[in-house]
Amino acid sequence: MIAAEPQDLQPFSLALAACRRTWAARDDLLRLGFVPFIPLYFLFRSLEGLQRAMYAEIEKGATADPSLLADLITRMTFTGIGLIAVIAVFSVNWIRQMTLGRSAAPGLGEFHVARHLHFALVMLGLVIVAFVASLVISVVLTLVGLSQVALLLSMLVMVIGYLMLLTRLSPSWIGIAIGAPMAFGTAWKRTAGQGGRLVAGLLLTAVPAFIAQSLLASIFVSFNLIDAAPLAFSVLSAFISLAYMAVQLNLFVLAYPRFVSETV
């Protein structure tokens, strides 16, 4: 008997299913997101402040303080690493909940040092690879006299490169979370032809998050609550971001069985 070829992923159906599944598991989202949410909130706030400070210093041009810029970049780097670590804790627990059930992520979530560290290092590695690729593009464009578009194109390369690595290697990092490792080369082969579909699904899942953030901002602006209750606005906005992260992870979890010989 000849096995049927796996069907191509359908971005809209996948995104819709991810949203529905996240809503159905909202109690588990609150449970597993409770502990990571606090450091995530403060790390996001810290990173936003550092970015604003860096952009303000860069706008000074030749009068910018190199030592201050170096300090800001260093602090942003460590803050980003902290974010990746906390996101890894939530991601591993959420993936285990969505694939293996509550017993695999009991209570407020488990903390398995080796598993969470491995997951975080893989995520950090994807960021570094995408960053190095964008840096190379920026240097090449500057050397050939296209410095005016170097920053824009290098940032575009970084975003696209990261998304493609994230999607094409998704069976590997999901495997880390559930204890079913898959080599990067194997994951890359099995996701061939589906990377663009996964990216399209990710973009579609951003729509409800964008609508929710827009509605939140409109309500707070309409009732003059942003200045009166800035903390409430920031907390709600951060929770929407956490829920969006859960939807994204669910999208990959739903696609995962297509890339393995047996479903989890």
N, C-alpha and C positions, 0 to 999 in steps of 0.2 A: 504493500500500500504506500502510495506516494503522499508525503505530508504536504498539506496546503501551504502556499506561500503566505507569510504574515501580511495582513493588510496595512496600507499606509495609514499613519495617524491623521486624524481629522482635527485641525486646530480649534475650530469653533466648538465641536462636540467635547473635546478634551477640556477646553477652558470652562465650558458650562458645567461639566461634570465635577471639575475641581472646585468651583464655587459652591455647588450644591453639597458636595461632600464636606467641605469646610463648615458650612452652615449646620449641617447635620451633626457635626462633631464639635459644636461651639462650646459645650461644657468641658470637653477635653482641651480645647484651646485655652480657655480660662485657667484650667488646672495646670497645664504644662507651661503656659506663658506667664504665670504669676511671678515666679522667681526671676526668670531672665528679663522681664519687662523693666524692672527697677534699674539695673545697670545699663540696659539698652537705652532707656530714656535719658539718663545723665550722660552717657557716652555720645549719643546723637547730638545733644545740646552742646556738649563740649566741642565736638567736631565742627558744628555749625559756627560757633564763635571763633574758632581757630581759622576757619576758611574765610570768614569776613575780615579778620585781622590781616590775613595774608594778602587778600585781594586789595585791601586798602593800602598796604605797604607796596605792593607791586605797582599800583597806579601812580606812585610817586616817581617812578622811572629811575633816572640816574641818581636821585637823592635817597633812594631806598637804602635801608640799613641791612647790609649782607648778613651780619651776625644775627639780627632779629629774624630775618627770613629763614636762616638756617635753624634757629631755635623753633620757629613756628612749624617748619617742615618736620623736624624731629618729633615734636609733640603730636603733630597730626599723624605721623607714622605709628607711634605707639598707641594713640587713641584708636586708629584703624585696626591695629592688631588686637586690641582689647575687644573691639566690636566683633571681629571675626570669631574670637574665642567664645563670646557670649552667644552669638548667633549659632555657632556649632553646637552648643549645649542644647539650645531649643530645637534646632533642626534635627539632630539625632533622635531626640525624644519624640518629636512629632512624626518623623518618618517611621519609627518603630511602632508608635501608636497606630498609624494608618496602615501598616503592613502586617504587623504581628499581633496587634490587639493590646488592650490595657495592661495585661500581665507583663508585657515587654517594656512598659513605661509607667510603672505604678506610682501612686501618690502624686507628688509634684515633679516627678521625673527622676530618672536614675542619673548617676554621674560615674561613668566608667572611664577612668583617666585615659587609658590607652586608646579606646574607641573615639572619644571626643577629641583627643589630641591629634590622632590620625586624620580625622575628618577636618579639623581646623587647619592642619598643615596642607592638606590637599587644596582647600579653598584659598589659602594664602598663596600656594604655588600657582594657581590659576591666575590670580591677580598679578603676581610678579611676571609671569610669562606674557600676559597681555600688556603690562606696563613696559616691559623691555622691547616688545615689538613696536609699540607706539613711539618709544624713544628713538629706536633705529630709524623709523619713518621720518620723525621730526628732524634728525640729524641729516639724513639724506636729502630731504627737501630743502633744508637750509643751505647745504653745500651746493646745490644746483640752482640757487637763487630764488627759491620759492618760500622764503621765510615768512611772507605775509599770510600764507595758508598752512604753514607747518603745524601750528598749534591746533587749528580746527581739524585738520585731517588726522593728526596723530591721536587726538582725543576720540575721533570717530573709529579709528582702527582699534583703539583700546577697548571701547565699548563693544564693538562687533566681535572682536577677538575673544573677549571674555565670555560673551553670550554663546558663541560657538563652542568654546572649550567646555563651558558649563553644561550645555545640552548634549554634546557628543560624548562626553565622559560621564554623563549622569548615571549609567548603570554601575560605574565604579564607586562613586561616592554614596550612592544609595546602598550598595553592597557593604560598604564600610559600616554604615549605620545599623544594618540588620545582621551583620556577621556572615555575609555571603560575598566575600571579595571577588572582584573581577579585574583582570589586568587592563591597564589603560588601552593597550593595543586591541584587545578583544572588544572592549566597549566601543572604541572608535569604529571598528569594522561593523559591529552589530547595529550601530545607529546611522550607518551610511544612508544618505537620502532622506533622513528624518530630522536632521538638525534644523533646517529652515522651518519645518512644520512645528517643531517644539518652540522655536523662537517666536513664531507667529502666535502660538497658543499663549506664550508668556505675555506678549503685547496685548492680546485680547483680555487677559485677566487683569490688566492694568486699568481697564475701562471702569469697572465698578469701584475700584479704589480711588480713581480720579474723581468719579461722581461723588463718592462719600466725602472726600477731602474738600471738594468744591462746596457741597451742601453745608458742611461744618463751618467753613470759612464764611459763607453767605449768612448763616444764622448768627454767628458771633458778630459779624460786621453790622448786620441789620439791627441788632439789639444793643450795639455798642458794648459788647462783652469782651472784646479782645484786650482792651486796656483795663477793664474792670476785673477780668478773671483770666489773665494770661496763662496761669498754670493749668487751669482746666482745659483751655484750648490746646496747649502743648501735650497734655496727657492723652486727650482724646485723639489728637492727630497721630501721636506715637502708637496708640493702640490700633488705629486703622492700618498703619504701616506693618505692625506685627501680624494682623489678620491677613494682609496682602501677602506677606511672606509665607504664611501657612497655606494660602491658596496656591502660590507658586510651587511649593514643595509637593502639594497634592497633585498638581499637574504632572510632575515628574514621576510620582508614585504610581499614578494611573497608567503612565506610558511604560513603566518599567517591565511589566510582564511580556511586552512585545519583544524585549531584547534579551530575554532569558529563555532557556528551554522549558523551565517549569515555573509556574506562578508561585508567589510566596503565599 
